[in-house]
Amino acid sequence: MKGRLGLPAAALAALQLAACRRDAPAPPPPGPGPDARDVAVESRPAGAEVLVRGAPRCRTPCTFRLDPGRYRLVLRLHGYMPWEEELWVKEGSNERVEASLVASH
């Protein structure tokens, strides 16, 4: 049996299901593993949004956990230039990040 687009009914149903899934929100990333370390982030002024690999995590001051590895950390606050840093989370040590934001003109 063929659908309106000349496709078999099963193929049409699969396309419709795929379209529904595309509109659904993406699942959250997996949580940190057992080797995750604490990352404490502070900024002057406080209240900056912290993004890790482009995903929002928290507002400063805050602490969150990351698995060991390399990350791009970005802090954003309205009226200030974005602050960026490459962060290496090492096994066995917690990380502390302090950022002084510069006002935009």
C-alpha positions in Angstrom: 0.0 0.0 0.0 1.4 3.4 -0.9 0.9 6.7 0.9 0.2 10.2 -0.5 3.9 10.8 -1.5 4.1 7.5 -3.4 6.1 5.9 -0.6 5.2 2.6 1.0 3.2 3.2 4.1 6.0 1.8 6.4 8.5 4.3 4.9 6.1 7.2 5.3 5.5 6.2 9.0 9.3 6.1 9.6 9.7 9.6 8.1 6.9 11.0 10.2 8.5 9.4 13.4 11.9 10.8 12.5 10.4 14.3 12.1 8.8 14.0 15.6 12.1 12.9 17.1 13.9 15.8 15.5 11.6 18.3 17.2 12.1 16.7 20.7 14.6 18.3 23.0 18.0 16.6 23.0 18.6 14.4 26.0 20.9 15.8 28.7 24.6 14.9 28.5 25.7 11.9 30.7 26.7 12.8 34.2 30.3 12.8 35.2 32.0 9.5 35.9 33.6 8.2 39.1 36.9 10.0 38.3 35.2 13.4 38.0 36.8 16.4 39.8 35.3 19.5 41.3 35.7 22.7 39.3 35.1 25.9 41.3 34.5 29.1 39.2 34.4 32.6 40.5 34.2 35.9 38.6 34.5 39.6 39.3 31.8 40.7 39.1 29.8 37.7 40.2 26.8 36.4 38.3 28.5 35.4 35.0 27.0 32.5 33.0 29.5 29.6 32.8 29.5 27.6 29.6 31.5 24.4 29.2 32.0 23.2 25.6 29.2 25.6 24.7 26.7 24.2 27.1 25.5 26.4 30.1 26.4 25.0 33.5 25.8 27.6 36.2 26.3 31.2 37.3 29.3 32.4 39.3 30.2 31.6 42.0 29.6 27.9 41.4 31.1 24.5 41.6 30.4 21.5 39.3 32.1 18.2 38.4 33.9 17.3 35.2 35.7 14.2 34.1 39.5 14.5 33.5 40.2 16.1 30.1 40.4 19.3 28.2 37.5 21.8 28.1 36.8 25.3 26.7 35.4 27.4 29.5 33.5 30.6 28.6 32.0 33.2 31.0 29.4 35.7 29.8 27.8 38.6 31.5 25.8 41.4 30.0 27.9 44.5 29.6 31.2 42.6 29.8 33.5 41.0 27.2 33.2 37.2 27.0 36.0 35.6 29.0 37.5 32.3 27.6 40.1 29.8 28.9 41.2 26.3 28.1 40.8 24.2 31.2 42.7 20.9 31.8 41.0 18.8 34.5 43.6 16.5 35.8 43.1 13.2 37.6 43.4 13.5 41.4 43.1 17.3 41.7 40.3 19.8 41.9 40.4 22.9 39.8 39.8 26.5 40.7 39.1 29.2 38.1 39.1 33.0 38.8 38.1 35.4 36.1 38.2 39.2 36.0 35.7 40.3 33.4 36.4 43.5 31.4 33.5 45.9 30.7 32.6 46.3 27.1 32.5 49.8 25.7 
